[in-house]
Amino acid sequence: LTALGRVVATLIETNTSGKPFVPYNASPLTMVLKAGLGGNSRTALVACITPSADSVGESLNTLRFAMQASHVQNKVQRHSEQSQEQSEKDKIAGAGNAFVLHGGVGTIPLPTGPLELTGHWEPTDGAARR
């Protein structure tokens, strides 16, 4: 549970300061909960406490953790936005891998505008056989 507390604290810092690394790999529990902690999902937290006098300390720690975890903000995107983003990435990757040089000049179409390439390529014997 200590690793889970560290992940929650890091996610809160990430929301305020933009810290890039979140230690999900510190525990199997945090690896399983990765998608629900600050990911693309809606998350609910259930805190079980008791009014028993002998468990007051544990109940207070549970409430503190729940209060801290409630400050984590998830970045939820609709499925259509995700698929559109993925198709754009695939289109860029495909365009970047397939280009033809004519007279030493080639163009790769990108969403931000065409990228012009210049160069010269001579196939070697090994490349010509493939």
C-alpha positions in Angstrom: 0.0 0.0 0.0 3.0 2.3 0.4 3.7 2.1 -3.3 0.0 3.0 -4.0 0.4 6.0 -1.7 3.6 7.1 -3.6 1.8 6.7 -7.0 -1.2 8.8 -5.7 1.2 11.5 -4.4 3.1 11.6 -7.6 -0.1 11.9 -9.7 -1.2 14.9 -7.6 2.2 16.5 -8.1 2.0 15.7 -11.8 -1.3 17.6 -12.0 0.2 20.7 -10.4 3.8 20.7 -11.6 3.9 18.5 -14.7 6.3 15.9 -13.2 6.5 13.2 -15.9 7.5 10.0 -14.1 4.9 8.0 -12.1 6.3 4.9 -10.4 3.6 2.4 -11.4 6.2 -0.4 -11.7 7.0 -0.3 -7.9 4.3 -2.8 -7.1 2.1 -5.4 -8.8 -0.9 -3.6 -7.2 -0.1 -0.3 -8.9 0.6 -2.0 -12.2 -2.9 -3.5 -12.1 -4.5 -0.2 -11.1 -2.5 1.9 -13.6 -5.4 2.4 -16.0 -7.7 3.5 -13.1 -5.2 5.8 -11.5 -4.9 9.0 -13.6 -5.6 7.1 -16.8 -8.5 7.0 -19.3 -11.2 5.8 -16.9 -13.7 6.9 -14.3 -12.5 5.8 -10.8 -14.4 5.3 -7.6 -12.8 4.9 -4.2 -14.5 3.2 -1.3 -13.0 3.8 2.1 -14.1 1.4 4.8 -13.8 2.8 8.3 -15.2 1.8 11.7 -16.3 3.9 14.7 -14.6 1.4 17.0 -12.2 3.0 19.5 -9.5 0.5 19.0 -9.4 1.2 15.2 -9.4 5.0 15.3 -5.8 5.3 14.0 -6.4 3.1 11.1 -9.7 4.8 10.2 -8.0 8.2 10.3 -5.2 7.0 8.0 -7.8 5.5 5.6 -9.7 8.9 5.5 -6.4 10.8 4.9 -5.6 8.5 2.0 -9.1 8.8 0.6 -8.8 12.6 0.8 -5.4 12.6 -0.9 -6.6 10.2 -3.6 -9.6 12.3 -4.3 -7.3 15.0 -5.7 -6.1 12.8 -8.6 -7.5 14.0 -11.9 -8.0 11.4 -14.7 -7.5 12.4 -18.3 -10.6 10.9 -19.9 -11.0 10.9 -23.6 -13.9 9.5 -25.7 -13.2 6.4 -27.7 -13.7 8.3 -31.0 -11.0 10.8 -30.0 -8.6 8.0 -29.1 -9.3 6.2 -32.4 -8.9 9.4 -34.4 -5.6 10.1 -32.6 -4.4 6.6 -33.3 -5.4 6.8 -37.0 -3.4 10.1 -37.3 -0.3 8.4 -35.7 -0.7 5.4 -38.0 -1.0 7.7 -41.0 2.1 9.6 -40.1 4.0 6.4 -39.4 2.9 5.0 -42.8 3.8 8.2 -44.6 7.2 8.3 -42.9 8.1 4.8 -44.0 7.1 5.1 -47.6 8.6 7.8 -49.8 10.2 8.0 -53.2 13.0 10.2 -54.3 12.7 11.6 -57.8 15.9 13.4 -58.8 17.1 13.4 -55.2 13.9 15.1 -53.9 11.0 13.5 -52.1 7.9 14.7 -50.1 6.2 13.1 -47.1 2.7 14.5 -46.4 2.2 15.3 -42.7 -0.8 16.9 -40.9 1.3 20.0 -40.2 2.4 20.3 -43.8 4.5 18.4 -46.3 8.1 17.5 -45.3 10.5 17.8 -48.1 13.5 15.4 -48.3 16.6 15.7 -50.3 19.3 13.0 -50.8 20.8 10.3 -52.9 20.6 6.6 -52.4 22.5 4.0 -54.3 21.6 0.3 -53.6 24.5 -2.0 -52.8 24.7 -5.5 -54.1 23.1 -6.9 -50.9 20.2 -4.4 -51.0 19.6 -5.1 -54.7 19.1 -8.8 -54.1 16.4 -8.3 -51.5 
